[in-house]
Amino acid sequence: MPFYARTARVTPASMRSAILGVGHYVPTKVVTNDDLAKLMPTSDEWIQQRTGIKERRFIEHDGIGASDLALPAVKMALERAGRRPEDVDMILFATLSPDHNFPGSGCFLGDKLGLHGVPALDIRNQCSGFLYGLSVADAFVRAGTYKNVLVVGAEVHSTGIELNERGRDVAVLFGDGAGAALVGAAPSDDRGLLSIRLHADGAGAKELWLPAPASKHIPRLTHEMIERGDHFPKMNGKQVFRWATEKMPEVSRQVLAMAELDIDKVDLFVPHQANMRINQYVADKLGLAQDKVVHNIERYGNTTAATIPIGLSESVAEGRIKEGSTVLLAAFGSGFTWGAAVLKW
């Protein structure tokens, strides 16, 4: 069937969307806190105390990009959804570490999947990228524009962090990985995405950002920028912590109110994995028991746009998410951007 024939209106505008299948993938190379301590003045105790991270995954060798990590995650998601690659009619790819500055990683992924002519859109909302993608997919499905929308979060951080004393506070946080979800029409009226809410405030843009290279500079990258380390991410950790612990509970309450649900109806909370202490604090503010909170930061670090789909995929595999489970998602990150969603699995 020609691609254009598969993009016609396929569902009523009132149809609810749902995640039909989730998958994830992380590289095999494990980098422990002790490994990092050989490269910079830090320790396993220092990192665990401040972040909850014990280890993270890095790509095994040169030449592996975000779309390469995404490919096995997508295949897992499609298999769980009972779909084939050719069933996908839209790709949404969330990443802050694309294979190349352009074109978008969604195009590279589409080629790897053999999806020629299928539209691909990259999303640049960093840690909130998966939720932004989920919202866009929901709108496309409910409008009937597309039937099977692939929402991907994938990151290769290890090639873009400063593994020395100057970059220590940021470098210890990040890891590589990918997660994917296939979004389509909900199989029944009582399942699917119940509510979603997104926010942004550029007043905090430079509290967590990458200064260079930048199109506002002539040239975009200079020797001086490199010497200053402007091509490595910068973060004001105290400000990020303050905003995250305020905005994640706030937006979580918003989506619960929109779905007309009390917090005690939530079976599992899958937050973005930026810091173990943030997620514990947010759960406490919401009144959620810690055994209802997904934590995998101790094994993977912060994989940015990939953290929530990885958490969902592992929770499905472990039986923590079952058919009928009420799942709360929330994220906060660079931009500043933040959001939350409630799903009936």
SULQUIPE-V237964 format. One record per residue. N is the residue number from 0. RES is the residue in three letters. SS is DSSP state (a for helix, b for strand, c for the rest). Layout:
# SULQUIPE-V237964
n	res	ss
N	RES	SS
N	RES	SS
This chain:
# SULQUIPE-V237964
n	res	ss
0	MET	c
1	PRO	c
2	PHE	a
3	TYR	a
4	ALA	a
5	ARG	a
6	THR	c
7	ALA	c
8	ARG	c
9	VAL	c
10	THR	c
11	PRO	c
12	ALA	c
13	SER	c
14	MET	c
15	ARG	c
16	SER	b
17	ALA	b
18	ILE	b
19	LEU	b
20	GLY	b
21	VAL	b
22	GLY	b
23	HIS	b
24	TYR	b
25	VAL	c
26	PRO	c
27	THR	c
28	LYS	b
29	VAL	b
30	VAL	b
31	THR	b
32	ASN	a
33	ASP	a
34	ASP	a
35	LEU	a
36	ALA	a
37	LYS	c
38	LEU	c
39	MET	c
40	PRO	c
41	THR	c
42	SER	c
43	ASP	a
44	GLU	a
45	TRP	a
46	ILE	a
47	GLN	a
48	GLN	a
49	ARG	a
50	THR	a
51	GLY	c
52	ILE	c
53	LYS	c
54	GLU	b
55	ARG	b
56	ARG	b
57	PHE	b
58	ILE	c
59	GLU	c
60	HIS	c
61	ASP	c
62	GLY	c
63	ILE	c
64	GLY	c
65	ALA	a
66	SER	a
67	ASP	a
68	LEU	a
69	ALA	a
70	LEU	a
71	PRO	a
72	ALA	a
73	VAL	a
74	LYS	a
75	MET	a
76	ALA	a
77	LEU	a
78	GLU	a
79	ARG	a
80	ALA	a
81	GLY	c
82	ARG	c
83	ARG	c
84	PRO	a
85	GLU	a
86	ASP	a
87	VAL	c
88	ASP	c
89	MET	b
90	ILE	b
91	LEU	b
92	PHE	b
93	ALA	b
94	THR	c
95	LEU	c
96	SER	c
97	PRO	c
98	ASP	c
99	HIS	c
100	ASN	c
101	PHE	c
102	PRO	c
103	GLY	c
104	SER	a
105	GLY	a
106	CYS	a
107	PHE	a
108	LEU	a
109	GLY	a
110	ASP	a
111	LYS	a
112	LEU	a
113	GLY	c
114	LEU	c
115	HIS	c
116	GLY	c
117	VAL	c
118	PRO	c
119	ALA	b
120	LEU	b
121	ASP	b
122	ILE	b
123	ARG	c
124	ASN	c
125	GLN	a
126	CYS	a
127	SER	a
128	GLY	a
129	PHE	a
130	LEU	a
131	TYR	a
132	GLY	a
133	LEU	a
134	SER	a
135	VAL	a
136	ALA	a
137	ASP	a
138	ALA	a
139	PHE	a
140	VAL	a
141	ARG	a
142	ALA	a
143	GLY	c
144	THR	c
145	TYR	c
146	LYS	c
147	ASN	c
148	VAL	b
149	LEU	b
150	VAL	b
151	VAL	b
152	GLY	b
153	ALA	b
154	GLU	b
155	VAL	c
156	HIS	c
157	SER	c
158	THR	c
159	GLY	c
160	ILE	c
161	GLU	c
162	LEU	c
163	ASN	c
164	GLU	c
165	ARG	c
166	GLY	c
167	ARG	a
168	ASP	a
169	VAL	a
170	ALA	a
171	VAL	c
172	LEU	c
173	PHE	b
174	GLY	c
175	ASP	c
176	GLY	b
177	ALA	b
178	GLY	b
179	ALA	b
180	ALA	b
181	LEU	b
182	VAL	b
183	GLY	b
184	ALA	b
185	ALA	c
186	PRO	c
187	SER	c
188	ASP	c
189	ASP	c
190	ARG	c
191	GLY	b
192	LEU	b
193	LEU	b
194	SER	b
195	ILE	b
196	ARG	b
197	LEU	b
198	HIS	b
199	ALA	b
200	ASP	c
201	GLY	a
202	ALA	a
203	GLY	a
204	ALA	a
205	LYS	a
206	GLU	a
207	LEU	b
208	TRP	b
209	LEU	c
210	PRO	c
211	ALA	c
212	PRO	c
213	ALA	c
214	SER	c
215	LYS	c
216	HIS	c
217	ILE	c
218	PRO	c
219	ARG	c
220	LEU	c
221	THR	c
222	HIS	a
223	GLU	a
224	MET	a
225	ILE	a
226	GLU	a
227	ARG	a
228	GLY	c
229	ASP	c
230	HIS	c
231	PHE	c
232	PRO	c
233	LYS	b
234	MET	b
235	ASN	c
236	GLY	a
237	LYS	a
238	GLN	a
239	VAL	a
240	PHE	a
241	ARG	a
242	TRP	a
243	ALA	a
244	THR	a
245	GLU	a
246	LYS	a
247	MET	a
248	PRO	a
249	GLU	a
250	VAL	a
251	SER	a
252	ARG	a
253	GLN	a
254	VAL	a
255	LEU	a
256	ALA	a
257	MET	a
258	ALA	c
259	GLU	c
260	LEU	c
261	ASP	c
262	ILE	a
263	ASP	a
264	LYS	a
265	VAL	c
266	ASP	c
267	LEU	b
268	PHE	b
269	VAL	b
270	PRO	b
271	HIS	c
272	GLN	c
273	ALA	c
274	ASN	c
275	MET	a
276	ARG	a
277	ILE	a
278	ASN	a
279	GLN	a
280	TYR	a
281	VAL	a
282	ALA	a
283	ASP	a
284	LYS	a
285	LEU	a
286	GLY	c
287	LEU	c
288	ALA	c
289	GLN	a
290	ASP	a
291	LYS	a
292	VAL	b
293	VAL	c
294	HIS	c
295	ASN	c
296	ILE	a
297	GLU	a
298	ARG	a
299	TYR	a
300	GLY	c
301	ASN	b
302	THR	c
303	THR	a
304	ALA	a
305	ALA	a
306	THR	a
307	ILE	a
308	PRO	a
309	ILE	a
310	GLY	a
311	LEU	a
312	SER	a
313	GLU	a
314	SER	a
315	VAL	a
316	ALA	a
317	GLU	c
318	GLY	c
319	ARG	c
320	ILE	c
321	LYS	c
322	GLU	c
323	GLY	c
324	SER	c
325	THR	b
326	VAL	b
327	LEU	b
328	LEU	b
329	ALA	b
330	ALA	b
331	PHE	b
332	GLY	b
333	SER	c
334	GLY	c
335	PHE	c
336	THR	b
337	TRP	b
338	GLY	b
339	ALA	b
340	ALA	b
341	VAL	b
342	LEU	b
343	LYS	b
344	TRP	c
